[in-house]
């Protein structure tokens, strides 16, 4: 009788270990891609031939690619923009419209990177954190439109350090 709990414990440990290894392998796919649709993080804007400026925000310029394929799995993105911080690709913003497209894109992301961490049982919010890349999915509960962010951790860290250096400090003794 003591053998059964021991075997169940070993099986649980083995299953948990295999799940962790599988999850890590899925997250590794984010680092392997290191970007989106062939656009690799840290590449300079000059490496792209078909960029059209969409928006400026501080040291970041957001572009759309003219030749962009917006199909992701069985879903379709409504908009894809590439953010270049100081001329280097730092973030990719993908937007979807409606329940069908949003959930199909989520399924494609989960197939590539694993189930992700769900922030709340009440919201469609997921995150994936690999060594080099962070990805998040957030769905609007009313419209079911979603925003997916793929972020280069290295450049995001540089951006945050720069923001801290540029932040005004309070006078000493106040």
N, C-alpha and C positions, 0 to 999 in steps of 0.2 A: 503494500500500500504506500510505503514511503517513496517508492520508485516513481509512481505516477506524478506527484507534485514536482519531483526533481526533473523528470523528462519534460513536463510542461514548462518549467522554468528555463531549461536549456533551449527548447523550441522557441519560446518567446524572445530570449536573448538573441538567438540566431536570426529570427525573423526581423527583429528590430535592427540588428546590425546590417542585414541585407537591405532593408528599407533605407537606412542612413546612407549606405554606399550607393544605392540606386539614386537617391535624392541628390547626393553630391555629384554623381555623374551627370544628372540632368542639369544641375546648376552650372557645371563645367561647360555645357554647351553655350551658355551666355558669354563666358570668358573666351571660348573658342571663336565665336562669331565676332566678339568685341566691336559690336556696332549693329547695323541693320541693313539688310539688302545689299551687302557688299560695301557699304559705307563704313569704314573702320574709324573707331574713336582715335583721337589725336591727329588725324589726317588734316592737312591744311586745306583751306577752301580752294586753293589752286589745283588740288588733285581732282576736283570735280568740274566737269565741262558744262553741265546743264542746270546750274543753280539760278534761281530767281529769288531776289530778296523779298521776304514776306513781312518782316518786322525787326525793329531794333529795340533792345532793352539793355541799357548800360553797355558793358563790354561784350555782350552777346548779340549776335546777328542770327536771325532765323531765316532759313531758306526752304524753298520747295524745289524738288527735282522734277524737271520736265518729263523725264522718261520713267517716272515712278510707277511701279506696279503696285496697285493698292489691294490686291487680293492677299488675304492671310488665312490660310486654311480654307474653310467653307465660307468665311466672312469677308467683308470688304471694309476698308478704312475710308472714312469720309475725307480725311485730311492727314497728311504726314509732313511734318516739318523737322528740319535738322538745325540744331542750335550749335553755333560755333563761338566758343568763348576765346577771345583774343586770337581769332583765326583758326582755332583747332576744334574739330568736332567733339562736342562734350555731351550733348543730349539729343535724343530723338523723341518727338512728341507725336503720338498716333491717336487720332480721334475716330470714334465710330458713332453711327447713328442707329438708334432703335435696338430693341431686344434681340432680334435674330442676328444681326451683324455683330453686336457686342458679345453675345454669348458664343458665337462661332469663333470669333477672334480669341476670346478667353480660352476656349477649348484648344485652339492651335498653340497658344502660349503655354498652356499646361502640358500639352503633348511634348513640346520642345524642352521646357525647363522644369517640369514637375508640377505638383499641385500648388505649390506656393504656400505662404503663411496667410491665413485668413484673419484679418484684424478683428472682425466681429461676426457673430452668427446672424446678425440682422442687416448687414450691409455687404454688397458685392465689392469688397476691397481685398486685394491680394498683394503680396510683395514677395520678391525673390532677391536674395542677396548672395551673389557669387563673390569670388575674391576681387575681381576687377570691375564688375558691372552690377548695378542695382536696377531692378525692373519693378514697376508697380502698375496695378490695374485698379481703377476706381470708376464705378458705374453710378450714374445718377439714378436714384430710386424712382423718380417721377417719369423721366423721359427714357430711361434705360440707355442713354448715350454714355459712352465710356471714354476715358482718357488713359492712355498707356504711356508711361515714361520709361525710357531706357537711358541710364545715366552712367557716364564714365566716372568711377569713384576718384581716380587720380586727379582729373581736371576739376571735379566738384570740390575736392579738398583745396586745390590751389585757389579756386574762386572764393571759398569761405575764408581762407587765410588773408587774401587780398582785401576782402570786405572788412575783416577785423582790423587790419592795418589802417584802413581808410576811415574807420569809425571815429568820430570825435570822442575824446575822453573828458571826463569831468575833472575840473581843477582839483588838485590835491588839497585835502582839508575841508572839502565842502560836504 
